[in-house]
Amino acid sequence: MTEVPFVDLAAAHAEVERQVRAGFDRVMAKGAFVQGPDVAGFEREYAHFSGAAHCVGLGNGTDALELALRALFHERGAQERGGGDGPDVVLPANTFIATAEAVVRAGARPVLVDVDPDDLLIDQDLAAAATGPSTGAIIPVHLYGRLAHMDRLLRLGPPVLEDAAQSQGAVRDGQGLAGAIAATSFYPGKNLGAYGDAGAVITGSDELARTVRLMRDHGSERKYHHEIVGFNSRLDTLQAVVLRAKLRRLDGWNEQRRVAAARYAELLAGIPGLVPPSAAGGEHVWHLYVIRVPRRDEVAERLGEMGVRVGIHYPVPVHLQPAFRHLGHGPGDFPVAEAAAGQILSLPMFPQITEEQQQKVADALWKILG
Ligand SMILES: Cc1ncc(COP(=O)(O)O)c(C=O)c1O
């Protein structure tokens, strides 16, 4: 039985292998493993791709969120005091745990809000209601490859930090990233994935970019001179080589994902009980193709038995995670996120997925639910 993988990183590697190997050889010949022209080149190219003035390469996406928040607080003179007595940060309950972790790590207090039942992204009205004088930032999370509605968030006052880990290249109403700063992750399975951990912040602000640059390298712009207490979270040079090679293909790969999403929409139409992802949302980049089904765990198990690899993003919302027990929430606090967590199922999705593979996924779902 040939399985349908959830993602196929080897297929992506095959397309860039020649450039990546040549780039690795170049770096190794020089022995220049930290920073250097490939990091600067990638930052320039990704800033351009994002339509922003600055990209600062970092060690991973979680650090990117934390450093972006710290830079925002630094700018406002509200430097974290530690112990969680910093500003409040509004974020959705339906996200990967890193979004909430970064808030705590930056010394701030997560203020969770429920999500929109249609797209499962932050509910703007609830975010507005949760925003007040103690709010230091708002973090919409562009989950699954779709930009969250931002128009109202941008008018609320506090700076908006976009969690763009899953939305590389996405656009809504002709607009890409629109907040004060955005953080992204180049974890291997992302639309733009490295061969290990990597991340970046993107911003139009010279000041925020400078602060993040300082923070990623021990608070230093000049060797052995340290302006602030920083971190070591530089983008690895070999990862920059991979990212440069892949970035040239990203628009094409995102288009292939759109074609695959349209094909799923046709193949899955009419399956009893199956709710496909909502169609609205501009230029979605389909990092994940998330359907909702009844008896989700049973469906996932049967798909596995039939050779279809699936994922769940994410099975437990932030407020029900033991790590965030201290926020004092319980079941029922964010009903939309909680209901979704029990129904969502991510189907195999990657640029090189074939019609035959998608047909196999659809046939299996028809067999289980039809
Ligand atoms: C929505 C979201 N935020 C943050 C992150 C954290 O990124 P990283 O794994 O690179 O630390 C990820 C990816 O893992 C993510 O999907």
The ligand as a MOL file (V3000), in Angstrom:
LIG
                    3D

  0  0  0     0  0            999 V3000
M  V30 BEGIN CTAB
M  V30 COUNTS 16 16 0 0 0
M  V30 BEGIN ATOM
M  V30 1 C 1.4700 29.7500 14.3670 0
M  V30 2 C 2.8780 29.4690 14.8010 0
M  V30 3 N 3.4910 30.3250 15.6350 0
M  V30 4 C 4.7480 30.1190 16.0460 0
M  V30 5 C 5.4820 29.0380 15.6240 0
M  V30 6 C 6.8420 28.8200 16.2190 0
M  V30 7 O 7.8660 28.6890 15.3010 0
M  V30 8 P 9.1520 27.8000 15.6110 0
M  V30 9 O 8.7270 26.3820 15.6360 0
M  V30 10 O 10.0610 28.1190 14.4670 0
M  V30 11 O 9.7150 28.2530 16.9080 0
M  V30 12 C 4.8970 28.1280 14.7280 0
M  V30 13 C 5.6080 26.9710 14.1450 0
M  V30 14 O 6.0850 26.0600 14.6810 0
M  V30 15 C 3.5480 28.3400 14.3270 0
M  V30 16 O 2.9350 27.4890 13.5130 0
M  V30 END ATOM
M  V30 BEGIN BOND
M  V30 1 1 1 2
M  V30 2 1 2 3
M  V30 3 2 2 15
M  V30 4 2 3 4
M  V30 5 1 4 5
M  V30 6 1 5 6
M  V30 7 2 5 12
M  V30 8 1 6 7
M  V30 9 1 7 8
M  V30 10 2 8 9
M  V30 11 1 8 10
M  V30 12 1 8 11
M  V30 13 1 12 13
M  V30 14 1 12 15
M  V30 15 2 13 14
M  V30 16 1 15 16
M  V30 END BOND
M  V30 END CTAB
M  END
